Amino acid sequence: MKNRGNLDNSTAELIERLPSLDRDRLGTLWRENFGKSPQPGLRRELMLPILAFRIQEQAYGGLKPEVQARLREIAAFLKPQSRHANEARNRFRAGTRIVREWQGKTYEVLISIHGYEFQGETYKSLSPIANKITGTRWSGPVFFGTKRKEAS
């Protein structure tokens, strides 16, 4: 049986050193721990906590299968159901705030698991909110700038 004290110390020391390592060394650690290279655009400040978690997971064990299954259930429950693939709720997390300035006034919409919250009311889409703000018929995703651009 391994000496947990040594395992704990070496794991803790490696995690403490992560911020001081250069990008090449972080890439090597990533490959050792995930079996593939990190995405080229992955920022260093995101690599560090992901690597730290994975190193601890490898050293001490990961989540139990029943916990993983429960987390998947929760994630599926929280995933917004929309008939529109372009819907902002499918692309942004609950808790995201969409801010739009219109005629000198700033408006803020909160994306929640239930829809879009605006001035104490919840809406199923952005369009009625855009209509309420402007007084005219608008596409909500266009008004708030959340519409995906078509590939050229």
Secondary structure, DSSP 8 states (H G I E B T S, - for coil): ---HHHHHHHHHHHHHHGGGS-HHHHHHHHHHHHSS---TT--HHHHHHHHHHHHHHHHH----HHHHHHHHHHHHHHS---S-TT-HHHHS-TT-EEEEEETTEEEEEEEETTEEEETTEEESSSHHHHHHHHSS---HHHHHT-S-----
